[in-house]
Amino acid sequence: MKKTYINGLGCISAQKTFDTIFLEEAELNENDTVFALKVPIYKDFIPPVAIRRMAKGVKNGIVASTLALCEAKLETVDAIITGTGMGCIEDSEKFLKAILDNDEQFLTPTSFIQSTHNTVGGQIALGLQCKSYNLTYVNGSVSFESALFDAKMKIEEQEASSILVGGIDETADYTLSLFKLAGFLKKENQGPYSVLESTTNGVVFGEGATFFALENEIKENTIAEILDVEILNKLDVSEVEGKIISFLASNDLKINEIDAIILGYNGDVESDLYYKNLSKITFANIPQVYYKHLSGEYDTASAFGLWIGSKIIQTQNIPDIVKINALDKATYKTILLYNQRNGKDHSFTLISSC
């Protein structure tokens, strides 16, 4: 059975995660309820005539995937698998608004065509002229993990030797206004919005695109190996520790053999209860990392978390800005990622150095 290796990374986020080494230019923003992206120069990656017709999620996905392929030194892949929670929501809003404004008549289909959830995967495939397996998963907060799980299975079963896997989500004004009404976002003018010290409900929202070039062999540029991925629907707070122990045991590991754990703290006081006991008790003697204070919360934010974990292994360093505690290890070999949202869509991802 073939193993799965991360040979390339590409990330567009609310931080400068391109043309840098590892978060040396990261900025902590505790004043805004929605994070804006640090955007690259799109014309360096996409023909200018095509840029104006693309949704921002598509543009960011193309750039992030290109960066991952370049680092992996790949020109094409055997499959493209993406995960997204909301798809190209900005174009969805445009199309729905056009329906209302034009009384359901004389509609141009462009926004509808570009609003489908698999638009990003399709556009990447067109650019690469990749006519192979192309699938998009829309599974809430485990959309990215579903894509990663599928990719790992295809490599293990030798159905593909190289796969591009990514998580993409974007923000849109009207959808954000609905999220505010529903109480999903932090209330305005009540900052600073500290993720770890939060005592209120709601999150700071974000967007981003993160891609990984996966292959079935180790190369000189190999970053990490994906050992295992597990997805669970609902758990009680009291069940999490046992599930983590079982997950590690299935990979012949114990808690004290983990070199760092990456937790999906998002600042919602109820949702973060799932991480508190792990931080204080289970993993108290292990370096702990968080990341949504940099990226914001969105359905595929866990892809940004996996980017963080991969960079920790690649650089053998944990930047102070993502540390929960002050512990360090001489080497970072095995890292566990745990993410969930409001008690649902739990995911465990285990990676290691090669």
Buried (B, 14 or more C-beta within 10 A) or exposed (E): EBBBBBBBBBBBBBBBBBEEEBBEEBEEBEEBBBBEBBEBEBEEBBEEEBBEEBBBBBBBBBBBBBBBBBBBEBEBBBBBBBBBBBBBBBBBBBBBEBBEEEEEEEBEEEBBEBBBBBBBBBBBBEBBEBEBBBBBBBBBBBBBBBBBBBBBEBBBEEBBBBBBBBBBBBBBEBBBEEBBEEEBBBEEEEBEBEBEEBEEBBBBBBBBBBBBBBBBEEEEBBBBBBBBBBBBEEBEBEEBBEBBBEBBEEBEBEBEEBBBBBBBBBBBEEBBEBBBBBBEEBBEEBBBBBBBBBBBBBBBBBBBBBBBBBBBBBBEBBBEBBBBEEBEEEEBBBBBBBBBBBBBBBBBBBBBBE
